[in-house]
């Protein structure tokens, strides 16, 4: 004799509604069935404190999420900006979170780039003055 375990009728109805809402939600509007979220990374002011993440934007359109992330990264207020993709597994209905794209300055704070460029320019000017004085004198 085979025994089967069934869900209560109310739970079955709720599950069907959630799946139907997920399957039709963003696709009607032209977006994907995944949600794309833009997160920013705040520098820790105190080294003993862990850095903070903050969610800035969420959309069903990947192009819009990447555009927002680029704008935030180019503002040079944040060292790292990430686009996360959240989707639902069709069979198991479990949430799947993945990092879709990362904009970062490879571990170097954003202000260090400007300091390095200024130091290189100053070094070239100094070298030019030295060569000029060596050739004229």
Contact map, one row per residue, 1 for C-alpha under 8 A:
11100000000000000000000000000000000000000000000000000000000000000000000000000000000000000000000000000000000000000000000000000000000000000
11110000000000000000000000000000000000000000000000000000000000000000000000000000000000000000000000000000000000000000000000000000000000000
11111000000000000000000000000000000000000000000000000000000000000000000000000000000000000000000000000000000000000000000000000000000000000
01111100000000000000000000000000000000000000000000000000000000000000000000000000000000000000000000000000000000000000000000000000000000000
00111110000000000000000000000000000000000000000000000000000000000000000000000000000000000000000000000000000000000000000000000000000000000
00011111000000000000000000000000000000000000000000000000000000000000000000000000000000000000000000000000000000000000000000000000000000000
00001111101100000000000000000000000000000000000000000000000000000000000000000000000000000000000000000000000000000000000000000000000000000
00000111111100000000000000000000000000000000000000000000000000000000000000000000000000000000000000000000000000000000000000000000000000000
00000011111110000000000000000000000000000000000000000000000000000000000000000000000000000000000000000000000000000000000000000000000000000
00000001111111000000000000000000000000000000000000000000000000000000000000000000000000000000000000000000000000000000000000000000000000000
00000011111111100000000000000000000000000000000000000000000000000000000000000000000000000000000000000000000000000000000000000000000000000
00000011111111110000000000000000000000000000000000000000000000000000000000000000000000000000000000000000000000000000000000000000000000000
00000000111111111000000000000000000000000000000000000000000000000000000000000000000000000000000000000000000000000000000000000000000000000
00000000011111111100000000000000000000000000000000000000000000000000000000000000000000000000000000000000000000000000000000000000000000000
00000000001111111110000000000000000000000000000000000000000000000000000000000000000000000000000000000000000000000000000000000000000000000
00000000000111111111000000000000000000000000000000000000000000000000000000000000000000000000000000000000000000000000000000000000000000000
00000000000011111111100000000000000000000000000000000000000000000000000000000000000000000000000000000000000000000000000000000000000000000
00000000000001111111110000000000000000000000000000000000000000000000000000000000000000000000000000000000000000000000000000000000000000000
00000000000000111111111000000000000000000000000000000000000000000000000000000000000000000000100000000000000000000000000000000000000000000
00000000000000011111111100000000000000000000000000000000000000000000000000000000000000000000000000000000000000000000000000000000000000000
00000000000000001111111110000000000000000000000000000000000000000000000000000000000000000000000000000000000000000000000000000000000000000
00000000000000000111111111000000100000000000000000000000000000000000000000000000000000000000000000000000000000000000000000000000000000000
00000000000000000011111111100000100000000000000000000000000000000000000000000000000000000000000000000000000000000000000000000000000000000
00000000000000000001111111110000000000000000000000000000000000000000000000000000000000000000000000000000000000000000000000000000000000000
00000000000000000000111111111000100000000000000000000000000000000000000000000000000000000000000000000000000000000000000000000000000000000
00000000000000000000011111111111100000000000000000000000000100000000000000000000000000000000000000000000000000000000000000000000000000000
00000000000000000000001111111111100000000000000000000000000000000000000000000000000000000000000000000000000000000000000000000000000000000
00000000000000000000000111111110000000000000000000000000000000000000000000000000000000000000000000000000000000000000000000000000000000000
00000000000000000000000011111110000000000000000000000000000000000000000000000000000000000000000000000000000000000000000000000000000000000
00000000000000000000000001111111000000000000000000000000000000000000000000000000000000000000000000000000000000000000000000000000000000000
00000000000000000000000001111111100000000000000000000000000110000000000000000000000000000000000000000000000000000000000000000000000000000
00000000000000000000000001100111111000000000000000000000000111000000000000000000000000000000000000000000000000000000000000000000000000000
00000000000000000000011011100011111000000000000000000000000100000000000000000000000000100000000000000000000000000000000000000000000000000
00000000000000000000000000000001111100000000000000000000000100000000000000000000000011110000000000000000000000000000000000000000000000000
00000000000000000000000000000001111110000000000000000000011110000000000000000000000011100000000000000000000000000000000000000000000000000
00000000000000000000000000000000011111000000000000000000011111001000000000000000001111000000000000000000000000000000000000000000000000000
00000000000000000000000000000000001111100000000000000011111000001000000000000000001111000000000000000000000000000000000000000000000000000
00000000000000000000000000000000000111110000000000000011110000001001100000000000111100000000000000000000000000000000000000000000000000000
00000000000000000000000000000000000011111000000000001111100000000000000000000000111100000000000000000000000000000000000000000000000000000
00000000000000000000000000000000000001111100000000001111000000000000000000000101110000000000000000000000000000000000000000000000000000000
00000000000000000000000000000000000000111110000000111100000000000000000000000111100000000000000000000000000000000000000000000000000000000
00000000000000000000000000000000000000011111000000111100000000000000000000000111000000000000000000000000000000000000000000000000000000000
00000000000000000000000000000000000000001111100000110000000000000000000000000110000000000000000000000000000000000000000000000000000000000
00000000000000000000000000000000000000000111111011110000000000000000000000000000000000000000000000000000000000000000000000000000000000000
00000000000000000000000000000000000000000011111010000000000000000000000000000000000000000000000000000000000000000000000000000000000000000
00000000000000000000000000000000000000000001111110000000000000000000000000000000000000000000000000000000000000000000000000000000000000000
00000000000000000000000000000000000000000001111111000000000000000000000000000000000000000000000000000000000000000000000000000000000000000
00000000000000000000000000000000000000000000011111000000000000000000000000000000000000000000000000000000000000000000000000000000000000000
00000000000000000000000000000000000000000001111111100000000000000000000000000000000000000000000000000000000000000000000000000000000000000
00000000000000000000000000000000000000000001001111110000000000000000000000000000000000000000000000000000000000000000000000000000000000000
00000000000000000000000000000000000000001111000011111000000000000000000000000000000000000000000000000000000000000000000000000000000000000
00000000000000000000000000000000000000001111000001111100000000000000000000000000000000000000000000000000000000000000000000000000000000000
00000000000000000000000000000000000000111100000000111110000000000000000000000000000000000000000000000000000000000000000000000000000000000
00000000000000000000000000000000000000111100000000011111000000000000000000000000000000000000000000000000000000000000000000000000000000000
00000000000000000000000000000000000011110000000000001111110000000000000000000000000000000000000000000000000000000000000000000000000000000
00000000000000000000000000000000000011110000000000000111110000000000000000000000000000000000000000000000000000000000000000000000000000000
00000000000000000000000000000000000011100000000000000011111000001001000000000000000000000000000000000000000000000000000000000000000000000
00000000000000000000000000000000001111000000000000000011111100001000000000000000000000000000000000000000000000000000000000000000000000000
00000000000000000000000000000000001110000000000000000000111111011000000000000000000000000000000000000000000000000000000000000000000000000
00000000000000000000000001000011111100000000000000000000011111000000000000000000000000000000000000000000000000000000000000000000000000000
00000000000000000000000000000011001100000000000000000000001111111000000000000000000000000000000000000000000000000000000000000000000000000
00000000000000000000000000000001000100000000000000000000001111111100000000000000000000000000000000000000000000000000000000000000000000000
00000000000000000000000000000000000000000000000000000000000011111110000000000000000000000000000000000000000000000000000000000000000000000
00000000000000000000000000000000000000000000000000000000001011111111000000000000000000000000000000000000000000000000000000000000000000000
00000000000000000000000000000000000111000000000000000000111011111111100000000000001000000000000000000000000000000000000000000000000000000
00000000000000000000000000000000000000000000000000000000000001111111110000000000001000000000000000001000000000000000000000000000000000000
00000000000000000000000000000000000000000000000000000000000000111111111000000000000000000000000000000000000000000000000000000000000000000
00000000000000000000000000000000000001000000000000000000100000011111111100000000000000000000000000000000000000000000000000000000000000000
00000000000000000000000000000000000001000000000000000000000000001111111110000000111000000000000000000010000000000000000000000000000000000
00000000000000000000000000000000000000000000000000000000000000000111111111000000000000000000000000000010000000000000000000000000000000000
00000000000000000000000000000000000000000000000000000000000000000011111111100000000000000000000000000000000000000000000000000000000000000
00000000000000000000000000000000000000000000000000000000000000000001111111111100100000000000000000000000000000000000000000000000000000000
00000000000000000000000000000000000000000000000000000000000000000000111111111111100000000000000000000011000000000000000000000000000000000
00000000000000000000000000000000000000000000000000000000000000000000011111110000000000000000000000000000000000000000000000000000000000000
00000000000000000000000000000000000000000000000000000000000000000000001111111100000000000000000000000000000000000000000000000000000000000
00000000000000000000000000000000000000000000000000000000000000000000000111111110000000000000000000000000000001000000000000000000000000000
00000000000000000000000000000000000000000000000000000000000000000000000110111110000000000000000000000000000001000000000000000000000000000
00000000000000000000000000000000000000011110000000000000000000000000000110111111100000000000000000000000000001000000000000000000000000000
00000000000000000000000000000000000000001110000000000000000000000000000010011111100000000000000000000001101111000000000000000000000000000
00000000000000000000000000000000000000011100000000000000000000000000000010000111110000000000000000000111100000000000000000000000000000000
00000000000000000000000000000000000001111000000000000000000000000000100110000111111000000000000000000111000000000000000000000000000000000
00000000000000000000000000000000000001110000000000000000000000000000100000000001111100000000000000111110000000000000000000000000000000000
00000000000000000000000000000000000111100000000000000000000000001100100000000000111110000000000000111100000000000000000000000000000000000
00000000000000000000000000000000000111100000000000000000000000000000000000000000011111000000000011111000000000000000000000000000000000000
00000000000000000000000000000000011110000000000000000000000000000000000000000000001111100000000111110000000000000000000000000000000000000
00000000000000000000000000000000011110000000000000000000000000000000000000000000000111110000001111000000000000000000000000000000000000000
00000000000000000000000000000000111000000000000000000000000000000000000000000000000011111000001110000000000000000000000000000000000000000
00000000000000000000000000000000010000000000000000000000000000000000000000000000000001111100111100000000000000000000000000000000000000000
00000000000000000000000000000000000000000000000000000000000000000000000000000000000000111111111100000000000000000000000000000000000000000
00000000000000000000000000000000000000000000000000000000000000000000000000000000000000011111100000000000000000000000000000000000000000000
00000000000000000000000000000000000000000000000000000000000000000000000000000000000000001111100000000000000000000000000000000000000000000
00000000000000000000000000000000000000000000000000000000000000000000000000000000000000001111110000000000000000000000000000000000000000000
00000000000000000010000000000000000000000000000000000000000000000000000000000000000000011111111000000000000000000000000000000000000000000
00000000000000000000000000000000000000000000000000000000000000000000000000000000000000011001111100000000000000000000000000000000000000000
00000000000000000000000000000000000000000000000000000000000000000000000000000000000001111000111110000000000000000000000000000000000000000
00000000000000000000000000000000000000000000000000000000000000000000000000000000000011111000011111000000000000000000000000000000000000000
00000000000000000000000000000000000000000000000000000000000000000000000000000000000111100000001111100000000000000000000000000000000000000
00000000000000000000000000000000000000000000000000000000000000000000000000000000000111000000000111110000000000000000000000000000000000000
00000000000000000000000000000000000000000000000000000000000000000000000000000000011110000000000011111100000000000000000000000000000000000
00000000000000000000000000000000000000000000000000000000000000000000000000000000011110000000000001111100000000000000000000000000000000000
00000000000000000000000000000000000000000000000000000000000000000100000000000000011100000000000000111110000000000000000000000000000000000
00000000000000000000000000000000000000000000000000000000000000000000000000000001111000000000000000111111000000000000000000000000000000000
00000000000000000000000000000000000000000000000000000000000000000000110010000001110000000000000000001111100000000000000000000000000000000
00000000000000000000000000000000000000000000000000000000000000000000000010000011100000000000000000000111111000000000000000000000000000000
00000000000000000000000000000000000000000000000000000000000000000000000000000011000000000000000000000011111111000000000000000000000000000
00000000000000000000000000000000000000000000000000000000000000000000000000000000000000000000000000000001111100000000000000000000000000000
00000000000000000000000000000000000000000000000000000000000000000000000000000010000000000000000000000001111110000000000000000000000000000
00000000000000000000000000000000000000000000000000000000000000000000000000000010000000000000000000000000111111011000000000000000000000000
00000000000000000000000000000000000000000000000000000000000000000000000000000010000000000000000000000000101111111000000000000000000000000
00000000000000000000000000000000000000000000000000000000000000000000000000011110000000000000000000000000100111111100000000000000000000000
00000000000000000000000000000000000000000000000000000000000000000000000000000000000000000000000000000000000011111110000000000000000000000
00000000000000000000000000000000000000000000000000000000000000000000000000000000000000000000000000000000000111111111000000000000000000000
00000000000000000000000000000000000000000000000000000000000000000000000000000000000000000000000000000000000111111111100000000000000000000
00000000000000000000000000000000000000000000000000000000000000000000000000000000000000000000000000000000000001111111110000000000000000000
00000000000000000000000000000000000000000000000000000000000000000000000000000000000000000000000000000000000000111111111000000000000000000
00000000000000000000000000000000000000000000000000000000000000000000000000000000000000000000000000000000000000011111111100000000000000000
00000000000000000000000000000000000000000000000000000000000000000000000000000000000000000000000000000000000000001111111110000000000000000
00000000000000000000000000000000000000000000000000000000000000000000000000000000000000000000000000000000000000000111111111000000000000000
00000000000000000000000000000000000000000000000000000000000000000000000000000000000000000000000000000000000000000011111111100000000000000
00000000000000000000000000000000000000000000000000000000000000000000000000000000000000000000000000000000000000000001111111110000000000000
00000000000000000000000000000000000000000000000000000000000000000000000000000000000000000000000000000000000000000000111111111000000000000
00000000000000000000000000000000000000000000000000000000000000000000000000000000000000000000000000000000000000000000011111111100000000000
00000000000000000000000000000000000000000000000000000000000000000000000000000000000000000000000000000000000000000000001111111110000000000
00000000000000000000000000000000000000000000000000000000000000000000000000000000000000000000000000000000000000000000000111111111000000000
00000000000000000000000000000000000000000000000000000000000000000000000000000000000000000000000000000000000000000000000011111111100000000
00000000000000000000000000000000000000000000000000000000000000000000000000000000000000000000000000000000000000000000000001111111110000000
00000000000000000000000000000000000000000000000000000000000000000000000000000000000000000000000000000000000000000000000000111111111000000
00000000000000000000000000000000000000000000000000000000000000000000000000000000000000000000000000000000000000000000000000011111111100000
00000000000000000000000000000000000000000000000000000000000000000000000000000000000000000000000000000000000000000000000000001111111110000
00000000000000000000000000000000000000000000000000000000000000000000000000000000000000000000000000000000000000000000000000000111111111000
00000000000000000000000000000000000000000000000000000000000000000000000000000000000000000000000000000000000000000000000000000011111111100
00000000000000000000000000000000000000000000000000000000000000000000000000000000000000000000000000000000000000000000000000000001111111110
00000000000000000000000000000000000000000000000000000000000000000000000000000000000000000000000000000000000000000000000000000000111111111
00000000000000000000000000000000000000000000000000000000000000000000000000000000000000000000000000000000000000000000000000000000011111111
00000000000000000000000000000000000000000000000000000000000000000000000000000000000000000000000000000000000000000000000000000000001111111
00000000000000000000000000000000000000000000000000000000000000000000000000000000000000000000000000000000000000000000000000000000000111111
00000000000000000000000000000000000000000000000000000000000000000000000000000000000000000000000000000000000000000000000000000000000011111
